[in-house]
């Protein structure tokens, strides 16, 4: 283990953009929200997200390559389940969540965890093509600019490497859709966007050659989360 204590420090589319801007998150609001959540996060969210989290870890373990970036590592719930041959770097904006992750690493002697760092997922500062695999669990609906997150992960993962997301994605239908839209104004207090759509991960371009081929798999319970993955292509979308 090298450095677990490290720190570095209109149309329908138009209507969506207006709604997102009105309830947008920034780094300070995310830090404040997860400062409140840190002490109870594992109890409140750990169980309901467990199967989706373990599915993502299983995909990471099965993938080629050893260097792994976990974005939004939080309290480190996934860290014990990675294969010992993977070398894990975890990042998060929340100091309080990271401290719990570091305690987990120390208490469980997780030698495959190389670093836990306080970093912005949209601008990590890592060298390009630094990692074989990146996984962002429950992060896409938290960051201010999801497409900036995708671009950054594509930059730091080598071409041909695997990029995965686990997240809740909104639906337009039924009671769940109504609830998601009703909760949208509380995004800053919650620390995430309940009405976050899968389409927001796709680059805004008319060039079909730049579209990412996203594979999405519903996850239990009740398809509340989806595991989304793609192979990082050679050419970056604009």
Number of C-alpha atoms within 10 A of each C-alpha: 14 11 13 20 14 12 15 11 9 6 6 8 9 10 11 14 11 13 15 18 11 12 15 21 22 14 15 11 18 21 18 15 18 22 16 15 17 19 14 11 17 17 10 11 11 15 11 15 22 16 15 24 23 15 14 24 22 14 16 23 19 10 14 14 16 17 17 25 25 23 27 26 26 28 25 21 18 18 21 17 13 21 16 14 12 19 20 26 22 27 24 23 22 25 19 18 24 26 18 17 22 21 15 17 22 14 9 11 12 18 15 19 24 21 20 28 25 21 21 19 23 18 12 18 12 13 10 13 15 14 25 22 30 26 25 24 24 22 21 28 25 24 23 19 16 20 18 16 22 20 17 18 28 26 18 21 26 21 17 14 21 25 24 24 24 25 26 26 21 22 18 12 8 8 9 14 15 14 14 18 18 12 14 20 18 14 22 19 15 20 24 26 28 23 26 23 17 18 11 15 21 16 19 13 11 8 10 8 9 16 15 17 13 16 12 16 13 17 19 13 12 7 13 16 24 21 22 21 21 16 19 21 17 11 10 14 17 10
